[in-house]
Amino acid sequence: MTRYVAHVEALSAAAPALLPAHAYVRYLGDLNGGQLLRGIVQRTLALPSGAGTHFYAFGSAADVSARKTALRTGLDQLPLDDAGAEALVAEAKSAFERHVALFTELGRAL
């Protein structure tokens, strides 16, 4: 987890234009798979219903859809040239790989 944090901190200082890639991967990942993860977290940690999983509560299906649309619209409006868009896509791929590693690490900790 510390490697991921260090990477995002380094991006913040050196290439903040790439940070939206992490928002895309993290937030859309939660919006798309959060309800599934909510149940897994609840069962794995034997939590009472709703306890400790508010992170995955995004409202109704309409709310979730609206949040996805708003995020995609915001990302589509980023002022990027071709090189910037390619760098952002490359960082999103890296962010996805980092999130897989992070969840793998978290899974080992349980």
N, C-alpha and C positions, 0 to 999 in steps of 0.2 A: 504494500500500500504506500509505503514511503517513497518508492520509486515513481509511482504515478503522481503523487503530490509534488514531488520535486520537478517532474516534467512539466506539470501545469504551471508551477511557479516560474520555471525558466521561460516558458512561453509567454507568461504575463509580462516578463521583463524584456524579452528579446523579439517576440513575434506575436503580439496580442491579437493581430488580425486572424490568427489561426484558432483562437479560443472558441469561436462558434462551432467548430468541428466537434469539440467536446460537449457542448450544449446539445448539439444535434444527437450525438450518440447516446449520451446519458439521458436526456429528457425524453426523446422519442422512444428510447428503449424502455424507460419506465412507463410511459403512456401506453405502449403496445404490450408490454409483458408484465407490467406492474401488478395486475390482478392475479396473475399466475404466481408471481414471486411472493405476493402478499400471503397467499395460502401456504406456500412452501416454507416461508419464514415462520409463519404462525405454527405450523405443524412441527417443524424441526426444533424450534425453541419451546414448544409446548406452551404457547402464550394463550391467555384467555382471548376470546373473540374481540377483535379490534385493538387489543393492547399491543403496543410496540410496532404497529404497522401503519400508522397514520401517514408515513412517508409515501405509501402507495395508494392513498385515498385521493382521487382526482375528481370526484363528483360523479354526476350521471354520465351515461354514454354520450349524451349531447355535449356535456362539458368537455369530456375527453376529446371528442372530435373537434370541437372549437379550439381547444388548446393546440392540437396537432396542426390545424390549419393556420393558426396565428404564428406558430413557430416556423413553419415552412414559408409562410408569406414573408416573415422577417428575414429569413435566410436568403430568400430569393431577391430581396431588395439590397443585399450587401453590395457595395460598390467594388466589384471585382473585375479585373481584366482576366484574360485567359490564363496567364501564369498564376495569378492569385487564386483562381478557381481550382486549378490543378493542385496547388499547394494545399488548399483547404480540403480537397477530396483525399489527398495523401494523408493529411493529418487525421481526417475522420477514420480512415482505414487503420491508422496507428492507434487512434483512440479506442476503436472497437477491439483491437488485439489487447490493448492495455486493460480494458474492462473485462475481457475474458480471463486474463491473468489475475486480475483483482478478485473476481468471483471465485476462481479456482483457489486462490489463497484463503479467502474467507471460508470456503467450504472445508478446507483442511483444518481451519481453526475450530470448527464445530465439532 
